[in-house]
Amino acid sequence: MKLLDRLLRRDAPPVEKRAEYVGVTHQIVAARAEYLFGRSNLAELTATVQTCVTLWENGMALADVSGTDLFGPAQLAMTARSLALTGEALWIVREDGTLAPATDWTISTRGGQPVAYRVTVPDVNGGRAETRLAAEVLHVRIGAAPSAPWAGRSPLARSSLSAELLAAVEVALRDVYRDAPFGSSVIPFPEAAELDLDDISRGLQGYRGRVLVRESVQVQAAGGPAPAADWRPSDLSPDLSRSGFPDALQAARGAICTAFGVLPCLLVPNGQGPAIREAQRHLAVWQLQPMAALMAQELTAKLGASVEIDVGRPLQAFDVSGRARALATIIGALAQAKEAGLSDDVVQATLEKVNWSEGDGIA
């Protein structure tokens, strides 16, 4: 009988039951997105942030690299962009001596220091996972906290409140300019049929705004003409000057620029030459060069050769006129030293005391 039932397929197949944790994939993706972009990634869509990121990217691409040929302008620019948006950049040192960027990674640490990486290498047909030792990986990070020295934090993540303020203000302005009735007005009109009011309204419609015709509230019930004051139109365009949006937008932009090491005077429409030059020097000396020092330290530790990255010379991050005056003064001092019969060693020691030694770079 069992054989007959099996042949006739009377027994239904057993139902396989599995426990399901609803939303686990969504939670993992959301956690990863929060790690990559911080609390909100809307600020990265603003022109202010992208301008600061471009300044980092282009400024670092011009840097002078000595001691290795692996880090060229392309690698420098990609590293600067990754540092600006995520706070860290990771490169894999291949067996053939080339570098490959990594888009995602997990770290194994010992004593707070990375010892191994599980990285994802991007490819056209999809990334592939690789396991690498720490000696095979160039890991540059900025803004690292003592509690997690293996992870960097971007300026947006460290100033998330200002970033959210900038994003909120620009989103609000976008919505206002998209939805607000700019150029629209309301004109009172004596009582008339609704169809007549619609016809008049369509006839008065403009290109940008619309004139809305509504029945007057000041016409007498018994009829008669409306008062002259009743025909005065009322503008519906919002007054943004009284909303505080311009000041809030300017303050948020300045805060974000300062977080990226960019002086706000660099981006003002009426910026003068001296202020622009000082802002460029500030960006090179106080922001890009320290990051270049971190890159050089990582390259030196992983490549086994002394690497130096200088941003000051290619970006001309110095006062040209001041250096010219200083040079004229030094030449005069050297002439006086020669007349006084001072030896070259004494003159060189004197120059080193005022930081005028060989190279004269800021690296």
Secondary structure, DSSP 8 states (H G I E B T S, - for coil): -HHHHHHHT-S----------TTHHHHHHHHHHHHHH-S-SSGGGSHHHHHHHHHHHHHHHT-EEES-SS--HHHHHHHHHHHHHHSEEEEEE-TTS-EEE-SEEEEEEETTEEEEEEEEE--TT--EEEEEEGGGEEEEESS-BTTBTT----HHHHTHHHHHHHHHHHHHHHHHHHHS-TT-EEEEE-S--HHHHHHHHHHT--SSS-EEEEE-SSS-TT-----GGGG--EE----GGGTTHHHHHHHHHHHHHHHTT--GGGS-TT--HHHHHHHHHHHIIIIIHHHHHHHHHHHHHHHSS--EEE-TTTTT-S-HHHHHHHHHHHHHHHHHHHHHT--HHHHHHHHHHTT--SS----
